[in-house]
Amino acid sequence: MPAIALVGATGRMGRALVRAVGERPELRICAALASAGSSHLGEDVGTLAGQAALGVTVTASITAALRGADVAIDFALPEGVEERARAVVASRCAWVLGTTGLSAQQQAAVTGAAAHIAVLTSPNMSVAVQLLIKLVETAARALPAGYDIEIFEAHHRDKIDAPSG
């Protein structure tokens, strides 16, 4: 049973992941990480997501959160991504990174981590968006020069880093 350390556990995606993992008995959340200033530190991540208690309390210590994890699933804000990159490499766990809005320096830290551990990163993890990216690539190759293609992204109003990716 893969042990998942959930980074950004108190955000919208973090809570959605808690609910999704709850539907998959072969998976388990072993740790939940939030920022040091989070008002949810010490709370059970299951109840925080509106589910049954999991016995996993939200912590601000990435070292503690990654101890024993097979994979870190990270939807936290870009701030601190370099520290998180060092921590996942040190823990030797895989890293699924859905954080958007990375600077060149932050992206370099992610690329550096990928030289040592398995890293899956995408500015948008939606299956529909991944399909759309492929469709746009195909359309761009098929259309003659001079075509102007525009894609408009609409997201929920509370998205901090809109547009996504």
C-alpha positions as CSV (number, residue, x, y, z in Angstrom):
1,M,0.0,0.0,0.0
2,P,1.8,3.2,-1.1
3,A,2.3,5.8,1.6
4,I,1.4,9.3,0.4
5,A,2.7,12.5,2.0
6,L,0.2,15.2,1.0
7,V,1.9,18.6,0.6
8,G,-0.5,21.5,0.6
9,A,-3.0,19.3,2.5
10,T,-5.3,22.2,3.6
11,G,-5.9,23.7,0.2
12,R,-8.6,23.0,-2.3
13,M,-6.6,20.3,-4.1
14,G,-5.2,18.9,-0.9
15,R,-8.7,18.3,0.5
16,A,-9.9,16.9,-2.8
17,L,-7.0,14.4,-2.7
18,V,-7.9,13.3,0.8
19,R,-11.4,12.5,-0.4
20,A,-10.1,10.8,-3.6
21,V,-7.6,8.6,-1.6
22,G,-10.4,7.7,0.7
23,E,-12.1,6.0,-2.2
24,R,-9.1,3.9,-2.9
25,P,-8.4,1.3,-0.2
26,E,-5.1,0.4,-1.8
27,L,-3.7,3.9,-1.0
28,R,-3.1,5.7,2.3
29,I,-2.2,9.1,3.4
30,C,0.7,8.8,5.9
31,A,1.3,12.6,6.4
32,A,-0.2,16.0,5.7
33,L,1.9,19.1,5.3
34,A,0.8,22.8,5.5
35,S,2.6,26.1,5.9
36,A,3.9,27.1,9.3
37,G,1.3,29.8,9.5
38,S,-1.7,27.5,8.8
39,S,-4.6,27.7,11.2
40,H,-5.1,24.0,10.6
41,L,-1.9,22.7,12.1
42,G,-2.6,19.8,14.5
43,E,-6.0,19.0,12.9
44,D,-6.8,15.6,11.5
45,V,-6.6,15.8,7.7
46,G,-9.5,13.5,7.2
47,T,-12.0,15.6,9.2
48,L,-10.5,18.8,7.6
49,A,-11.6,17.3,4.2
50,G,-15.1,16.5,5.6
51,Q,-14.3,12.8,5.9
52,A,-13.7,10.4,8.8
53,A,-10.7,11.0,10.9
54,L,-7.6,9.4,9.5
55,G,-5.3,9.7,12.5
56,V,-3.0,11.9,10.4
57,T,-2.5,15.4,11.8
58,V,-1.5,18.4,9.7
59,T,2.2,19.4,10.3
60,A,4.5,22.1,9.1
61,S,7.6,19.9,9.2
62,I,8.4,18.6,5.7
63,T,11.1,16.3,7.2
64,A,8.5,14.7,9.5
65,A,5.9,14.5,6.7
66,L,8.2,12.7,4.3
67,R,9.5,10.2,6.8
68,G,8.2,6.8,5.6
69,A,6.5,8.2,2.5
70,D,6.7,6.5,-0.9
71,V,5.5,9.6,-2.7
72,A,4.9,13.2,-2.0
73,I,1.9,14.7,-3.8
74,D,2.4,18.4,-3.8
75,F,-0.1,21.1,-4.6
76,A,1.3,23.7,-2.3
77,L,2.1,27.3,-3.4
78,P,5.4,27.9,-5.2
79,E,7.0,29.5,-2.2
80,G,9.2,26.9,-0.6
81,V,9.4,24.6,-3.6
82,E,13.2,24.7,-3.5
83,E,13.1,23.5,0.1
84,R,10.6,20.8,-0.8
85,A,12.8,19.7,-3.7
86,R,15.8,19.2,-1.3
87,A,13.6,17.4,1.2
88,V,12.1,14.9,-1.3
89,V,15.6,14.1,-2.7
90,A,16.8,13.6,0.9
91,S,13.9,11.3,1.7
92,R,14.3,9.4,-1.6
93,C,10.5,9.4,-2.2
94,A,8.9,10.1,-5.6
95,W,7.4,13.6,-6.1
96,V,4.2,14.5,-7.9
97,L,4.2,18.3,-8.3
98,G,1.1,20.1,-9.4
99,T,2.3,23.5,-8.2
100,T,2.0,26.3,-10.8
101,G,3.6,29.7,-11.3
102,L,7.2,28.5,-10.7
103,S,10.1,30.9,-11.3
104,A,13.1,29.9,-13.4
105,Q,15.0,29.2,-10.2
106,Q,12.2,27.1,-8.7
107,Q,11.9,25.2,-11.9
108,A,15.7,24.5,-11.9
109,A,15.3,23.1,-8.4
110,V,12.6,20.7,-9.7
111,T,14.7,19.7,-12.6
112,G,17.6,19.1,-10.3
113,A,15.5,16.9,-8.0
114,A,14.5,14.8,-11.1
115,A,18.2,13.9,-11.6
116,H,17.9,11.9,-8.3
117,I,14.3,10.8,-7.8
118,A,11.2,10.2,-9.9
119,V,9.4,13.5,-10.5
120,L,6.1,14.0,-12.3
121,T,5.2,17.6,-12.8
122,S,2.5,19.4,-14.8
123,P,1.0,22.8,-14.5
124,N,-2.4,21.2,-14.8
125,M,-3.2,17.6,-13.8
126,S,-6.7,17.5,-15.4
127,V,-7.1,14.7,-17.9
128,A,-9.2,17.1,-20.0
129,V,-6.5,19.8,-20.0
130,Q,-3.8,17.2,-21.0
131,L,-6.0,16.1,-23.9
132,L,-6.6,19.8,-24.9
133,I,-2.8,20.3,-24.9
134,K,-2.4,17.5,-27.4
135,L,-5.3,18.7,-29.5
136,V,-3.8,22.2,-29.7
137,E,-0.4,20.8,-30.7
138,T,-2.1,18.9,-33.5
139,A,-4.1,21.9,-34.6
140,A,-1.0,24.2,-34.6
141,R,0.9,21.7,-36.8
142,A,-2.1,21.3,-39.2
143,L,-2.9,25.0,-39.7
144,P,-1.0,27.1,-42.2
145,A,1.2,30.0,-41.0
146,G,-0.7,33.1,-40.2
147,Y,-3.5,31.6,-38.1
148,D,-3.9,33.1,-34.7
149,I,-5.0,30.6,-32.1
150,E,-6.2,31.7,-28.7
151,I,-7.2,29.6,-25.7
152,F,-9.1,31.1,-22.8
153,E,-8.9,29.4,-19.4
154,A,-11.7,29.9,-16.8
155,H,-11.1,28.8,-13.3
156,H,-12.9,29.2,-9.9
157,R,-12.7,32.7,-8.6
158,D,-10.6,31.8,-5.6
159,K,-7.7,30.3,-7.6
160,I,-4.6,32.2,-6.3
161,D,-2.4,31.6,-9.4
162,A,-4.9,32.0,-12.2
163,P,-4.4,31.4,-15.0
164,S,-3.3,27.9,-14.1
165,G,0.2,27.1,-15.2
